[in-house]
Amino acid sequence: MKKLKIGTLMSLVTALVLLTGVSASADEFTNVGSLYDKAVSENIIDPNLYPKTNWEKDERSTMRPSYEQYKKYDSSINYESWLKTNNYGVMSDTKLPILQTKEEAPSTNSMLRSSQDNINAFCRETRAGDILIVGGNFPTGVIGHAAILNADGYVLEMPGGPNWFWGISDNNRQLPKRQWITNHIKEWTSVYRIRNTGLARQVARYADTHFYNTYGGATKNIHINYLVRSNLKVTNPNYCSKLVWQAYYFGSGNLPVMYGISDSVVAPTGLPALFTPAYAPYQVGRY
């Protein structure tokens, strides 16, 4: 009997899940505005940074369609739970909306930089171990995208793709950071960094040798499939923000860097809040 390739097998398994999944009910969206109000009352959303009209626009155009795709293979989740997982579309520390485009952002000196200045600043100011959280609409079932610098000059990521819910074979990749930021220059990229430089480099090295090349070489010899699942300690399959979480969780050894969290999906918006206070990352800048 001919053996199935992993990508084909993953697609067949996920297809069965999707076929038996439950679509979102229209009832879940009848009083969405109250969920925004609840997030404001719980100090998750700052209405000055993310007015309700703006949130509702993003909710209809991006959040709801992403949730409806996610619901196809996780029928146990409801819309409010999904929004909580994605922190209602705002960063957990700065409360800045992750779906905000550069055109929509308030004008400040840092935001008025030209695209080339932004690219040069990113290349000059980032270093190994930095966490990258990108705004924008990505076809991944969660809001935004996350990556990590596995060396001073390179970014490691799981980019996903349009067929993310089927599973994507061999999805991990490394890009020169100038190429990476050029690819994302239309979106805002928030850069986060822990204060312990030595530990950051240790984590970057771990990410490099466990998610790209076993001996730190330039040619990939580790092949990881993309699939959004809640089994946090399984490294293959993987997805963007889960890979970053694993790099810091496993790569920091016995240090209490990350909170021990339940087996759930890690969204890019929530990554900064998963660090313990002693190792909490700070935002270097937005590019």
MIDRENKE-788279 format. One record per residue: residue in one letter; x negated, y, z of N, C-alpha, C, O, CB in turn. Coordinates in steps of 0.1 Angstrom, whole numbers, padded with zeros to 4 digits, always signed. Atoms other than C-alpha are relative to their C-alpha. Glycine has a CB too. Layout:
// residues N
AXYZXYZXYZXYZXYZ;...
This chain:
// residues 287
M-0008-0012+0000+0000+0000+0000-0009+0012+0000-0018+0013+0008+0010+0000+0012;K+0008-0012+0001-0014+0034-0009+0002+0009+0012+0014+0011+0016+0003+0008-0013;K-0001-0009-0012-0022+0057+0021+0004+0014-0005+0000+0019-0015-0013+0000+0007;L-0004-0014+0003-0006+0091+0022-0011+0009+0006-0016+0007+0017+0014+0003+0007;K+0009-0010-0005-0028+0121+0026+0006+0007+0011+0019+0007+0012-0004+0010-0011;I-0006-0007-0012-0024+0141+0059+0009+0011-0004+0020+0012+0003-0012+0005+0008;G-0009-0011+0004-0009+0171+0041+0014-0006-0004+0024+0000-0001-0006+0008-0011;T-0012+0006+0005+0017+0148+0024+0008-0005+0011+0020-0004+0012-0003-0010-0011;L-0007+0006-0011+0025+0130+0056+0006+0010+0009+0017+0009+0013-0010-0009+0008;M-0006-0011-0008+0029+0162+0075+0012+0006-0006+0022+0009+0001-0011+0011+0002;S-0011-0006+0007+0052+0176+0049+0012-0009+0001+0023-0004+0003-0003+0002-0015;L-0012+0009-0001+0074+0144+0050+0006+0000+0014+0018+0000+0016-0005-0014-0004;V-0004+0000-0014+0075+0144+0088+0008+0013+0003+0019+0013+0009-0011-0001+0010;T-0006-0013-0003+0083+0182+0090+0013+0001-0008+0023+0007-0003-0009+0011-0004;A-0012-0001+0008+0109+0178+0062+0011-0007+0007+0023-0002+0007-0002-0007-0014;L-0010+0006-0007+0128+0153+0083+0005+0008+0012+0017+0008+0015-0005-0014+0006;V-0004-0009-0011+0127+0177+0112+0009+0011-0005+0019+0015+0001-0012+0006+0007;L-0007-0011+0006+0139+0205+0090+0014-0004-0004+0024+0003-0002-0007+0006-0012;L-0013+0005+0005+0167+0184+0075+0010-0002+0012+0022-0001+0010-0002-0013-0007;T-0008+0002-0011+0180+0176+0110+0001+0012+0009+0008+0012+0019-0005-0012+0008;G+0000-0012-0008+0174+0211+0124+0013+0007+0000+0022+0004-0009-0011+0009-0004;V-0012-0007-0001+0201+0235+0133-0002+0015-0004-0012+0021+0002+0006-0001+0015;S+0002-0014+0004+0205+0269+0116+0005+0009+0011+0013+0005+0020+0008+0002-0013;A-0005-0010-0010+0210+0300+0137+0014+0003-0002+0019+0004-0014-0009+0013-0002;S-0014-0003+0001+0245+0308+0145+0002+0016-0001-0006+0023+0005+0007-0005+0013;A-0003-0014+0001+0260+0342+0136+0003+0006+0013+0001+0018+0015+0011+0002-0010;D-0004-0005-0014+0272+0345+0172-0012+0005+0007-0011+0014+0016+0007-0011+0008;E+0012-0004-0007+0236+0349+0183-0004+0015-0003-0011+0021+0004-0012-0008-0004;F+0004-0014+0004+0234+0383+0165+0011+0010+0002+0010+0021-0003-0004-0001-0015;T-0011-0009-0001+0267+0398+0175-0003+0012+0009+0003+0023+0008+0012-0007+0005;N+0002-0011-0010+0253+0419+0204-0015+0001+0002-0020+0002+0013+0007-0003+0013;V+0015-0001-0001+0216+0422+0195-0005+0012+0007-0015+0012+0014-0006-0001-0014;G+0005-0013-0006+0214+0458+0207-0001-0001+0015-0009+0006+0021+0010+0011-0003;S+0001+0002-0015+0220+0446+0243-0014-0006+0003-0019-0004+0014+0011-0008+0005;L+0013+0007-0003+0188+0425+0240-0011+0011+0000-0020+0010+0008-0004-0010-0011;Y+0010-0011-0001+0168+0457+0232+0002+0008+0013-0008+0011+0019+0003+0010-0012;D-0003-0008-0012+0185+0475+0261-0006-0008+0012-0012-0002+0022+0015+0002+0002;K+0005+0008-0011+0175+0446+0284-0015+0000+0000-0021+0001+0011+0004-0015-0002;A+0014-0001+0000+0139+0447+0272-0005+0014+0005-0016+0014+0011-0005-0002-0015;V+0004-0013-0005+0138+0484+0279+0001+0000+0016-0008+0006+0022+0009+0011-0006;S-0002+0000-0014+0152+0479+0314-0010-0008+0008-0013-0006+0019+0014-0006+0004;E+0010+0009-0006+0126+0452+0321-0014+0005-0003-0024-0001+0000+0001-0014-0005;N+0013-0007+0002+0098+0476+0310-0009-0008-0010-0021-0007-0010-0008+0002+0012;I+0007+0007+0010+0089+0455+0280-0002+0009-0012-0013+0010-0018+0007-0013-0005;I+0000-0010+0010+0098+0481+0254+0000+0014+0005+0008+0017+0014+0012-0003-0010;D+0000-0014-0003+0090+0517+0257+0008+0007-0011+0004+0008-0022-0014+0007+0001;P-0009-0006+0010+0119+0535+0239-0007+0013-0007-0003+0016-0018+0013+0004+0006;N+0007-0011+0006+0096+0565+0233-0010-0005-0011-0012+0003-0021-0008+0008+0010;L+0009+0005+0010+0072+0543+0213+0007-0008-0010+0003-0010-0022-0011-0009+0007;Y-0007+0008+0009+0098+0521+0198+0015+0003+0001+0022-0004+0008-0002-0015+0002;P-0014-0003-0001+0132+0538+0194+0009-0011-0004+0005-0019-0013+0003+0013-0008;K-0009+0011+0003+0162+0516+0192+0004-0001-0015+0005-0012-0020+0013+0002+0008;T-0003+0000+0014+0170+0526+0156-0011-0007-0008-0008-0014-0017+0003+0014-0005;N+0012+0006+0007+0135+0516+0145+0000-0015+0003-0003-0023-0005-0013+0006+0005;W+0000+0014-0004+0137+0483+0165+0011-0008-0007+0008-0019-0012+0002-0002+0015;E-0011+0007+0007+0171+0474+0150-0003-0002-0015+0000-0012-0021+0013+0008+0002;K+0004+0001+0014+0157+0481+0115-0010-0012-0002-0008-0020-0011-0006+0013-0005;D+0010+0011+0001+0127+0457+0121+0007-0013+0004+0003-0024-0002-0011+0003+0010;E-0007+0012-0004+0150+0432+0138+0008-0006-0011+0007-0018-0013+0010+0003+0012;R-0007+0005+0011+0172+0429+0108-0009-0004-0012-0006-0015-0018+0010+0011-0005;S+0008+0002+0011+0145+0430+0082-0011-0011+0002-0015-0018-0008-0007+0012-0005;T+0011+0009-0002+0118+0408+0098+0002-0010+0011+0000-0022+0009-0012+0009+0003;M-0001+0009-0012+0125+0394+0133+0011-0011-0003+0008-0023-0001+0003+0008+0012;R-0011+0010+0002+0158+0377+0124-0003-0010-0010-0001-0022-0008+0013+0008-0003;P+0004+0010+0010+0146+0361+0092-0011-0010+0005-0010-0022+0002-0004+0006-0013;S+0011+0008-0005+0115+0348+0110+0006-0010+0010+0002-0022+0010-0011+0008+0007;Y-0006+0009-0010+0136+0334+0138+0008-0011-0007+0008-0023-0003+0009+0008+0009;E-0008+0010+0007+0160+0317+0114-0008-0011-0007-0004-0023-0007+0008+0007-0011;Q+0010+0010+0005+0130+0299+0098-0005-0009+0011-0005-0021+0010-0012+0006-0008;Y+0005+0008-0012+0117+0289+0132+0010-0009+0005+0007-0020+0010-0005+0010+0011;K-0011+0008-0006+0151+0276+0143+0002-0013-0008+0007-0022-0002+0012+0008+0000;K-0003+0012+0008+0151+0251+0115-0007-0013+0006-0003-0024+0004-0005+0002-0014;Y+0006+0012-0006+0126+0229+0133-0001+0000+0015-0007-0009+0021-0014-0002-0006;D-0002-0001-0015+0132+0240+0169+0014+0004+0003+0016+0016+0006-0011+0009+0007;S-0014-0004-0002+0169+0238+0174+0003+0003+0014+0014+0007+0017+0008-0012-0005;S-0003-0003-0015+0166+0241+0212-0002+0014+0003+0003+0018+0014-0010-0009+0008;I+0003-0014-0004+0155+0277+0211+0012+0009-0005+0019+0006-0014-0013+0005-0007;N-0010-0010+0004+0179+0307+0210-0007+0013-0003-0019+0014-0001+0011+0002+0011;Y+0006-0013+0004+0173+0342+0197-0007+0008+0011-0018+0013+0009+0010+0009-0007;E+0006-0008-0011+0167+0358+0230-0013-0006+0005-0023+0001+0008+0010+0000+0012;S+0013+0007-0003+0141+0331+0239-0011+0003-0010-0022+0005-0006+0003-0015+0002;W+0010-0002+0010+0124+0336+0206-0005+0014+0001-0017+0017-0001+0006-0002-0014;L+0005-0014-0002+0123+0374+0211-0009+0001+0012-0019+0009+0011+0012+0009+0001;K+0009-0001-0012+0108+0369+0246-0014-0006-0004-0024+0000+0000+0007-0008+0011;T+0013+0006+0004+0081+0346+0231-0008+0010-0008-0020+0010-0006+0003-0013-0008;N+0006-0010+0009+0073+0374+0206-0001+0014+0007-0004+0024+0000+0006+0001-0013;N+0001-0013-0007+0075+0401+0233+0009+0011-0006+0005+0023-0006-0014+0005+0002;Y-0010-0009+0006+0104+0417+0214-0007+0009-0011-0002+0019-0014+0006+0009+0010;G+0007-0007+0011+0079+0428+0187-0009+0011+0004-0013+0019-0004+0011+0006-0009;V+0010-0010-0005+0056+0449+0209-0011-0007+0007-0010-0018+0012+0007+0010+0010;M+0011+0005-0007+0022+0444+0223+0002+0000+0015+0008+0009+0020-0013+0008-0004;S-0003+0001-0014+0023+0432+0259-0007+0010+0008-0003+0013+0020-0004-0014+0004;D+0008-0010-0008-0003+0458+0271+0004+0014-0004+0007+0022+0005-0015-0003-0002;T-0002-0013+0004+0001+0489+0250+0015+0004-0003+0019+0016-0004-0008+0003-0012;K-0014-0002+0004+0038+0484+0241+0002+0006-0014+0013+0011-0017+0007+0009+0010;L-0001-0005+0013+0030+0495+0206+0007-0010-0009+0005-0022-0008-0014+0003-0006;P-0007+0010+0008+0053+0479+0180-0009-0006-0011-0016+0001-0018+0012+0007-0007;I+0010+0006+0009+0034+0454+0160+0005+0000-0015-0004-0001-0024-0001-0015+0004;L-0005-0001+0014+0056+0458+0129-0001+0014-0006+0003+0016-0017+0014-0005-0001;Q+0002-0014+0004+0049+0495+0127-0010+0001-0011-0021-0004-0010-0003+0009+0012;T+0009-0001+0011+0033+0504+0094-0008+0013+0003-0005+0021+0011+0007+0001-0013;K+0008-0011-0002+0006+0530+0091+0007+0013-0004+0005+0024+0001-0013-0001-0008;E-0008-0011+0004+0030+0553+0073+0010+0005+0010+0013+0017+0011+0007-0003-0013;E-0010-0004-0010+0054+0552+0102-0006+0005+0013+0001+0011+0021+0009-0012+0003;A+0007-0003-0013+0028+0558+0129-0001+0015+0002-0003+0022-0008-0013-0007+0001;P+0002-0014-0003+0025+0592+0146-0014+0004-0005-0023-0004-0004+0002+0004+0015;S+0013-0004+0005-0004+0612+0132-0010+0004+0011-0006+0012+0020+0001+0012-0010;T+0010-0003-0010-0035+0612+0154-0013+0000-0008-0014-0004-0019-0001-0010+0012;N+0013-0001+0007-0072+0618+0145-0004-0014-0004-0009-0016-0016-0010+0006+0009;S+0004+0013+0003-0079+0581+0146+0008-0006-0011+0003-0014-0019+0000-0010+0012;M-0009+0006+0010-0049+0573+0124-0001+0007-0014+0004+0002-0024+0014+0000+0005;L+0001-0007+0012-0058+0599+0098-0013-0004-0008-0015+0002-0019-0001+0015+0003;R+0012+0005+0007-0090+0581+0088+0004-0006-0014+0015-0012-0015-0008-0010+0008;S-0003+0006+0013-0092+0571+0052-0002-0015+0001-0007-0020+0011-0009+0005-0011;S+0001+0014+0000-0090+0534+0043-0015-0005+0001-0018-0014+0009+0007-0006-0012;Q+0014+0004+0000-0127+0532+0036-0007+0003+0014-0015-0004+0019-0008+0007-0011;D+0005-0003-0013-0135+0550+0069+0004-0010+0010-0004-0014+0019+0004+0014+0004;N-0005+0010-0009-0113+0525+0087-0008-0013-0001-0012-0020+0008+0015-0003-0002;I+0007+0012+0003-0131+0496+0070-0014+0001+0006-0019-0008+0013-0001-0003-0015;N+0013-0002-0005-0165+0510+0079-0001+0000+0015-0010-0006+0021-0006+0013-0005;A-0001+0000-0015-0155+0517+0115+0002-0014+0006-0005-0018+0015+0011+0010+0005;F-0002+0013-0004-0142+0482+0119-0013-0009-0001-0016-0016+0009+0011-0007-0008;C+0012+0007+0002-0174+0467+0105-0011+0004+0010-0019-0004+0015-0005+0001-0014;R+0011-0005-0009-0196+0489+0127+0003-0003+0015-0006-0006+0022-0001+0015-0002;E-0003+0001-0015-0177+0485+0160+0004-0013+0005+0005-0015+0017+0011+0010+0002;T-0004+0013-0004-0166+0449+0161-0011-0010+0002-0022-0008-0004+0011-0006-0009;R+0011+0009-0003-0186+0420+0174+0005-0014+0004+0017-0016+0006-0010+0005+0011;A-0004+0013-0003-0186+0383+0182+0009-0001+0013+0006+0005+0023-0012-0009+0002;G-0009+0002-0012-0157+0372+0205+0012+0009+0000+0021+0007+0007-0008+0001+0012;D-0012-0009+0000-0134+0401+0196+0012-0007-0006+0011-0016-0014-0004+0012-0009;I-0012+0005+0004-0098+0392+0192+0007+0010-0009+0008+0022-0006+0009-0004+0012;L-0007-0008+0010-0079+0406+0162+0015-0003+0000+0018-0015-0002-0006-0001-0014;I-0015+0002+0001-0041+0411+0163+0005+0010-0010+0004+0022-0009+0006+0002+0014;V-0004-0008+0011-0026+0423+0131+0015+0002-0001+0023-0008+0002-0005-0007-0013;G-0015-0002+0001+0008+0439+0126+0004-0004-0014-0004-0008-0022+0003+0015+0002;G-0005+0004+0013+0030+0433+0096+0008-0012+0000+0009-0019+0010-0012-0001-0010;N-0009+0011+0001+0053+0407+0084-0007-0012-0007-0011-0012-0018+0012+0003-0009;F+0007+0012+0004+0036+0373+0081+0009-0012+0000+0017-0014+0010-0013-0003+0008;P-0009+0011+0001+0054+0341+0070-0005-0012+0009-0011-0022+0004+0001-0005-0014;T+0005+0010-0009+0045+0321+0102+0010-0004+0011+0006-0013+0019-0012+0005+0006;G-0009+0004-0011+0076+0319+0124-0002+0008+0013+0007+0007+0021-0001-0014+0003;V+0002-0009-0011+0061+0343+0149-0003+0014-0006-0006+0015-0018-0012-0005+0009;I+0002-0014+0004+0056+0381+0147-0015+0003+0000-0022+0001+0010+0007+0010+0008;G+0014-0004+0001+0021+0393+0135-0009-0012-0003-0005-0023-0006-0004+0006+0013;H+0010+0010+0003-0011+0374+0131-0012+0003+0009-0015+0014+0013-0005+0002-0015;A+0011-0002-0008-0042+0368+0152-0012-0008-0006-0011-0018-0013+0003-0006+0014;A+0013+0006+0005-0079+0359+0145-0010+0003+0010-0008+0011+0020-0004+0005-0014;I+0011-0002-0009-0112+0359+0162-0013+0001-0007-0015-0006-0018-0002-0011+0011;L+0014-0001+0006-0148+0370+0153-0008-0012+0006-0011-0011+0018-0006+0014+0003;N+0009+0012-0004-0168+0337+0155-0014+0003-0001-0023-0005+0002+0004-0012-0007;A+0014-0005+0001-0200+0357+0148+0002+0015-0002+0013+0020-0005-0008-0007-0011;D-0001-0015+0001-0208+0394+0146+0005+0004-0014+0012+0014-0015-0014+0006+0002;G-0004-0004+0014-0202+0394+0108+0011-0008-0006+0014-0006-0018-0011-0001-0008;Y-0010+0008+0006-0174+0369+0104+0012-0002+0008+0012-0001+0021-0006-0014-0003;V-0013+0002-0007-0138+0363+0112+0005-0014-0003+0005-0019-0015+0011+0011-0005;L-0005+0013+0001-0123+0329+0118+0015+0001+0002+0020+0007+0011-0006-0010+0011;E-0014-0001-0002-0086+0324+0113+0007-0012-0007+0001-0020-0014+0005+0013-0007;M-0010+0009+0007-0056+0302+0103+0010+0009-0007+0019+0014+0000+0007-0010+0010;P-0009-0010+0006-0039+0324+0077+0014-0005-0002+0023+0003-0005-0006+0004-0013;G-0014+0005+0003-0008+0301+0073+0003+0002-0015-0006+0000-0023+0010+0008+0008;G-0005-0001+0014+0012+0307+0041+0015-0001-0001+0021-0004+0009-0007-0010-0009;P-0014+0000+0002+0046+0308+0026+0007-0013+0004+0019-0013+0008+0003+0002-0015;N-0006+0013-0004+0052+0271+0033-0004-0005+0014-0006-0017+0016-0004-0011-0011;W+0006+0003-0013+0040+0273+0069+0009-0011+0007+0004-0019+0015+0000+0012+0008;F-0009+0009-0008+0071+0253+0082-0001-0014-0005+0003-0023+0002+0014+0005-0001;W+0002+0014+0004+0062+0223+0061-0014-0006+0005-0016-0018+0006+0000-0001-0015;G+0013+0004-0003+0026+0222+0073-0009+0003-0012-0006+0000-0023-0001-0014+0005;I+0009-0003+0011-0004+0234+0053-0014-0007+0003-0020-0005+0014-0002+0015-0001;S+0013+0007-0002-0035+0212+0049-0012+0009-0001-0012+0018-0009-0001-0012-0010;D+0013-0006+0001-0070+0224+0055+0001+0016+0000-0003+0022-0010-0008-0005-0012;N-0003-0015+0000-0060+0260+0065-0010+0009+0007-0009+0021+0005+0014+0002+0006;N+0010-0009-0007-0088+0272+0087-0010+0005-0009-0015-0002-0019-0007-0008+0012;R+0010-0006+0009-0112+0296+0071-0008+0010+0007-0004+0016+0018+0006+0006-0012;Q+0009-0011-0005-0141+0320+0078-0002+0010-0012-0005+0006-0023-0013-0006+0005;L+0003-0011+0010-0144+0354+0060-0009+0010+0005-0010+0013+0017+0014+0006-0004;P+0008-0011-0005-0170+0381+0061+0010+0011+0005+0021+0013-0001-0009+0006-0012;K-0010-0008-0006-0154+0407+0083+0004+0012-0009+0015+0018-0008-0005+0005+0013;R-0004-0010+0009-0155+0434+0056+0011-0004-0009+0020+0003-0012-0013+0005-0008;Q-0011+0006+0009-0135+0412+0033+0013-0001+0008+0024+0002+0002-0004-0013-0006;W-0012+0002-0008-0111+0404+0061+0008+0013+0003+0020+0013+0000-0004-0007+0013;I-0007-0013-0003-0103+0440+0071+0004+0006-0012+0015+0013-0012-0010+0009+0008;T-0005-0005+0013-0101+0450+0035+0013-0007-0004+0022+0000-0009-0010-0002-0011;N-0013+0007+0002-0074+0423+0031+0012+0006+0008+0023+0005+0004-0002-0015+0002;H-0010-0004-0009-0055+0438+0060+0000+0015+0002+0006+0020+0012-0002-0007+0013;I+0001-0014-0003-0062+0475+0056+0014+0007-0001+0015+0018+0005-0009+0006-0010;K-0013-0006+0000-0025+0483+0049+0007-0002+0013+0017+0006+0016+0008-0006-0011;E-0006+0002-0013-0016+0470+0083-0009+0005+0011-0020+0007+0009+0003-0016+0002;W+0008-0004-0012-0027+0480+0118-0006-0013+0006+0001-0023+0008+0008+0007+0010;T+0007+0011-0007-0053+0457+0133-0005+0005+0014-0013+0015+0014-0012-0005-0008;S+0005-0004-0014-0058+0460+0171-0011-0010+0004-0010-0022+0002+0012-0001+0010;V+0011+0008-0004-0091+0448+0184-0001+0000+0015-0001+0010+0021-0013+0006-0006;Y+0001+0001-0015-0094+0434+0219-0013-0007+0003-0019-0015-0004+0012-0009+0005;R+0013+0005-0004-0126+0426+0238+0000-0002+0015+0004+0006+0023-0011+0009-0004;I+0002+0002-0014-0134+0411+0272-0013+0007+0004-0022+0009-0005-0001-0015+0004;R+0012-0008-0004-0161+0430+0292-0012-0008+0002-0023-0002+0001+0004+0007+0013;N+0012+0009-0002-0184+0400+0297-0005-0003-0014+0000-0013-0020+0004-0013+0008;T+0006+0003+0014-0205+0401+0265-0005-0014-0002-0003-0020-0012-0010+0011-0003;G+0006+0013+0001-0223+0369+0272+0011-0011-0001+0010-0020-0009-0008-0003+0012;L-0011+0010+0001-0190+0350+0277+0007+0001-0013+0011-0009-0019+0010+0003+0012;A-0007-0002+0013-0175+0366+0246-0008-0008-0011-0003-0014-0020+0001+0015-0004;R+0008+0007+0010-0205+0352+0226+0001-0015+0001+0000-0022-0008-0015+0005+0001;Q-0001+0015-0002-0202+0318+0242+0013-0005-0006+0013-0015-0012+0000-0002+0015;V-0013+0004+0006-0165+0317+0232-0001+0000-0015+0005-0009-0022+0011+0009+0005;A+0002-0001+0014-0174+0328+0197-0007-0012-0006-0003-0017-0016-0007+0013-0004;R+0008+0011+0004-0200+0301+0194+0009-0013+0001+0008-0022-0008-0012-0002+0009;Y-0009+0012-0002-0174+0275+0207+0010+0000-0012+0012-0010-0018+0008+0001+0013;A-0009+0000+0011-0149+0287+0181-0006-0004-0013+0000-0011-0021+0006+0014-0001;D+0008+0003+0013-0175+0285+0153-0002-0015-0001+0000-0021-0012-0013+0007+0000;T+0004+0014+0001-0186+0249+0162+0012-0010+0002+0010-0022+0000-0011-0002+0010;H-0012+0009-0002-0151+0235+0170+0011+0002-0010+0020-0006-0011+0005+0002+0014;F-0011-0003+0009-0130+0252+0144-0005+0003-0014+0003+0006-0023+0008+0011+0005;Y+0005-0003+0014-0153+0257+0114-0011-0009-0004-0010-0017-0014-0005+0014+0000;N+0011+0009+0003-0187+0239+0114-0006-0005+0012-0010+0003+0021-0010+0008-0009;T+0004+0006-0012-0199+0215+0140-0014+0005+0005-0017+0004+0017+0000-0015-0002;Y+0014-0005-0004-0235+0229+0140-0002+0015-0003-0013+0020-0003-0011-0008-0007;G+0001-0014+0002-0227+0265+0133-0004+0005-0014-0009+0016-0015-0009+0006+0010;G+0005-0003+0013-0235+0264+0096+0010+0008-0008+0021+0011-0003-0003-0013-0008;A-0009-0009+0008-0220+0285+0068+0010-0008-0008+0020-0002-0013-0009+0008-0010;T-0010+0009+0007-0202+0255+0051+0009-0007+0009+0005-0014+0018-0008-0010-0009;K-0010+0007-0009-0170+0243+0066-0001-0015+0000-0001-0021-0011+0014+0005-0004;N+0000+0015-0001-0171+0207+0078+0011-0004+0010+0012-0016+0013-0013-0006+0004;I-0011+0003-0009-0141+0209+0102+0013+0005-0008+0013+0016-0012-0001+0007+0014;H-0012-0003+0009-0107+0208+0084+0013-0001+0009+0016-0012+0014+0001-0009-0012;I-0012-0001-0009-0076+0219+0104+0012+0003-0008+0012+0013-0016-0003+0010+0011;N-0012-0002+0007-0041+0217+0092+0009+0010+0008+0008+0011+0020+0008-0013-0001;Y-0008-0010-0006-0016+0245+0099+0014-0005+0003+0020-0011-0006+0001+0013-0010;L-0014+0004-0004+0016+0237+0118+0003+0007+0013-0005+0005+0023+0001-0015+0000;V-0004-0006-0013+0034+0257+0145+0007-0010+0008+0018-0015+0005+0009+0013-0003;R-0006+0009-0010+0040+0234+0174-0004+0005+0014-0014+0013+0016-0005-0015-0002;S+0003-0005-0014+0040+0239+0212-0010-0008+0008-0014-0004+0019+0013+0000+0008;N+0010+0008-0007+0014+0213+0221-0014+0008+0000-0022+0006-0009-0002-0014-0007;L+0010-0010-0001-0012+0239+0232-0014-0006-0001-0024+0000-0006+0001+0008+0011;K+0014+0005-0001-0042+0216+0238-0004-0010-0011-0015-0015-0011-0001-0008+0013;V+0003+0008+0012-0040+0197+0205-0006+0010-0010+0000+0020-0014+0013-0007-0006;T+0007-0010+0009-0065+0214+0181+0003-0002-0014+0000+0007-0022-0015-0002+0003;N-0003+0002+0014-0053+0198+0149+0013-0008-0001+0013-0020+0003-0012-0007-0008;P-0001-0013+0007-0028+0209+0137-0001+0012+0009-0001+0010+0021+0013+0000-0008;N+0002-0013-0008-0031+0245+0148+0007+0011-0007+0013+0009-0018-0015+0002+0002;Y-0005-0012+0007-0020+0280+0140-0008+0012+0006-0016+0010+0015+0015+0002+0002;C+0008-0011-0003-0034+0315+0143-0003+0004+0014-0014+0003+0019+0005+0012-0007;S+0002-0005-0013-0028+0327+0178-0003-0012+0010-0010-0010+0020+0012+0007+0005;K+0003+0012-0008-0030+0291+0193-0015-0002-0001-0022-0006+0009+0008-0012-0005;L+0015+0002+0002-0066+0288+0178-0008+0010+0009-0017+0007+0015-0004+0002-0014;V+0007-0010-0009-0076+0321+0196+0001-0004+0014-0008-0003+0022+0006+0014-0003;W-0003+0004-0013-0060+0309+0228-0009-0011+0004-0016-0011+0015+0014-0003+0003;Q+0009+0012-0003-0079+0276+0226-0015+0004+0001-0022-0002+0009+0002-0011-0011;A+0014-0004-0001-0112+0293+0219-0004+0005+0013-0014+0002+0019-0003+0011-0011;Y+0003-0005-0013-0110+0312+0251+0003-0009+0012-0004-0009+0022+0008+0013+0003;Y-0004+0009-0010-0093+0285+0271-0011-0011+0002-0016-0014+0013+0013-0007-0003;F+0010+0011-0001-0118+0257+0262-0014+0006+0000-0023+0000+0006+0002-0009-0012;G+0014-0005+0001-0148+0279+0253-0006+0007+0012-0018+0009+0012+0000+0009-0012;S+0005-0007-0013-0150+0296+0287-0004-0010+0011-0007-0006+0022+0010+0009+0005;G+0004+0010-0009-0157+0263+0304+0009+0000+0012+0022+0000+0011-0014+0002+0005;N-0008+0001-0012-0146+0262+0341+0004+0014+0005+0011+0014+0016-0007-0008+0010;L-0003-0013-0005-0142+0299+0344+0015+0003-0001+0021-0001-0011-0008+0011-0008;P-0015-0002+0000-0106+0311+0353+0003+0012-0010+0008+0022-0005+0005+0003+0014;V-0002-0011+0010-0103+0332+0321+0015+0001-0005+0020+0012-0005-0009-0003-0013;M-0013+0000+0005-0069+0321+0309+0010-0005+0010+0006-0014+0018+0001-0008-0013;Y-0010+0005-0009-0037+0315+0328+0004-0014-0005+0004-0017-0017+0013+0008+0000;G-0006+0014+0003-0025+0278+0329+0014+0002-0003+0022+0003+0006-0003-0010+0011;I-0014-0002+0003+0007+0282+0310+0007-0013-0005+0000-0022-0008+0001+0011-0011;S-0008+0012+0004+0035+0258+0301-0003-0002-0015-0007+0007-0022+0015+0002+0003;D+0002+0004+0014+0034+0240+0268+0010+0007-0009+0021+0002-0012+0000-0015-0002;S-0009-0008+0008+0049+0267+0246-0008+0006-0012-0020+0005-0012+0007+0010+0008;V+0007-0007+0011+0042+0286+0214-0006+0013+0005+0000+0021+0012+0010+0003-0011;V+0007-0013-0003+0016+0314+0218+0002+0009-0012-0002+0007-0023-0015-0003+0003;A-0002-0010+0011+0026+0345+0198-0011+0010+0001-0016+0013+0012+0014+0007+0002;P+0011-0010+0000+0000+0371+0188+0003+0012+0010-0006+0016+0016-0002+0006-0014;T-0003-0012-0009+0018+0399+0207-0002-0003+0015-0005+0006+0023+0015+0003-0001;G+0002+0003-0014+0014+0380+0240-0014-0004+0004-0016-0006+0016+0009-0011+0003;L+0013+0005-0003-0022+0370+0238-0007+0008+0011-0013+0002+0020-0009+0001-0012;P+0007-0007-0011-0036+0399+0260+0005-0003+0014-0003-0003+0023+0001+0015-0002;A-0006+0002-0013-0012+0390+0288-0003-0014+0005+0000-0018+0016+0015+0001-0001;L+0003+0014-0004-0025+0353+0289-0014-0001+0007-0017-0011+0011+0001-0009-0012;F+0013+0000-0008-0059+0364+0304+0003+0004+0014+0012+0012+0017-0009+0010-0007;T-0001-0004-0014-0063+0366+0341-0006+0014+0002-0014+0018-0006-0008-0011+0009;P+0004-0014-0001-0069+0401+0355-0015+0002+0000-0020+0012-0005+0005+0005+0013;A+0015-0002-0001-0107+0395+0361-0006+0000-0014-0017+0005-0016-0006-0011+0008;Y+0005+0002+0013-0111+0387+0324+0009+0007-0011+0007+0005-0023-0002-0014-0004;A-0009-0006+0009-0084+0409+0309-0007+0008-0011-0015+0016-0008+0010+0009+0007;P+0007-0008+0011-0094+0422+0274+0006+0014-0001+0017+0017+0003+0002-0007-0013;Y-0004-0014+0003-0092+0459+0266+0001+0002-0015-0006-0004-0022-0009+0010+0008;Q-0001-0003+0015-0082+0474+0233-0012+0010-0004-0013+0021+0001+0013+0007-0003;V+0011-0007+0005-0113+0486+0215+0005+0012-0009+0000+0023-0009-0010-0009-0008;G-0005-0009+0009-0093+0504+0189+0010-0006-0010+0012-0018-0010-0011+0007-0008;R-0009+0004+0011-0068+0502+0160-0006+0004-0013-0010+0016-0015+0015+0005+0002;Y+0007-0003+0013-0081+0500+0124+0009-0002-0011+0005-0001-0023-0012-0009-0001;
